[in-house]
Amino acid sequence: MDIQDIKNRFGIIGNSPLLNRAIDIARQVAPTDMSVLITGESGSGKEVFSQIIHHMSARKHGSFIAVNCGAIPEGTIDSELFGHEKGSFTGAHEARKGYFEVANGGTIFLDEVAELPLGTQARLLRVLESGEYLRVGSSKVQKTDVRIIAATNVDVYDRVKSGKFREDLYYRLNTVPLRIPSLNERKEDIYLLFRKFSADFSDKYRSPGIQLEPEAIQILTNYSWPGNVRQLKNIAEQICVLEKDRNVNGTEILKYIPNESAANNLPMTVSGNSKEDFSERDILYKVLFDMKKDMMELKKLVAEIMQSGGNTAHIIADNPQYINQLYQEVDLNPQSESTFTIKQPVIHHPNDFNYANDIEEVEESLSLVEKESDLIRKALKKHKGKRKFAAQELGISERTLYRKIKELNLS
């Protein structure tokens, strides 16, 4: 069976190279009994790929059971997976078979496998290594012949490093890694998927078909789709049900697409992949914007003095170099030192003004470190030492704030 036949059979829409690669891997690994770990964002279609592997394997006539590990309470998940004996815990009025017993000879799909408790992980590892398990409340070893396909939308290895997931289990599950691309990585497939979904919903609700204008198609294509295919399907259904005008333009389609955060629409390229690095730079920008605001207020004050027609205005007008000093621009070169100065004049009362003696030149240090420390102190004081709210005020994460407090020796 080639890739297109698989798409037709399982209702997969799209021609993205990343999607085709994922289907090809699933096709190749299906005839084996190897464990597969499917990774991908929520809503990208991981369960569809587990079904492809099962139905193209020698186990296709056996049971296929999908288990959402994150939806089962920690206290009952062992009973659900491995079964229990009568009286093994409160409420166990009779013996019960678990999924591994029911699916013997078939496939179990463990969705959100990273949510499994550590104790259950140890039991699962034993099943993978020897096919053996114990019912809850029993000492009799049970045998099962089940293929395990696992899926997750988080980085399991990060869980391993933090001690929340067993490293030996990770490598047993990850015999064959299969990554499903997000919808944002399949931009060429977005309009194809929308057309399919809208046609299906038009048939379902017996309504006229939806037509998108070029501007609307562009908006759909450029959106980031954090909910992936599931989110696109939901929006297609909303439009089919709610939109009276079946010819949808860009303005109308924006009503159905959530506003993305400002961080996702910044007209700048953020280097690196660290969100924390961006937060540090953000606080430096805030310092500079505050400085600019101070300069604008100073300019406004001078303009008011000049409009008043007083002696001070006359003195300032007679001394253009004085104005030049006052309006001096700040040139911050990222490659230069982070400490620089602004020279600003101090204007005394007009009656006491003596140009020869009373013009003072004050050199103000604008060290970014000092400004940053001052901002953090003010935020902590404003929120009475509560770091969570201080971090929100500064626009940075709590983790970044803790590190800054330590680096700057702030109490």
BELGIPE-V896353 format. One record per helix or strand. SS is the DSSP state (@ for helix, = for strand). FROM is the first residue (numbers start at 1). LEN is the number of residues. If there is no record, write none. Layout:
BEGIN
SS|FROM|LEN / SS|FROM|LEN
END
This chain:
BEGIN
@|3|8 / @|17|14 / =|36|4 / @|46|10 / =|64|5 / @|69|3 / @|77|6 / =|84|1 / =|96|1 / @|99|4 / =|107|5 / @|113|3 / @|118|13 / =|132|3 / =|136|1 / =|141|3 / =|147|6 / @|156|6 / @|167|7 / =|176|4 / @|183|3 / @|187|18 / =|211|2 / @|214|9 / @|228|15 / =|247|2 / @|250|4 / @|262|4 / @|275|34 / @|311|7 / @|320|7 / =|341|6 / @|350|3 / @|355|4 / =|360|6 / @|368|15 / @|387|8 / @|398|10
END
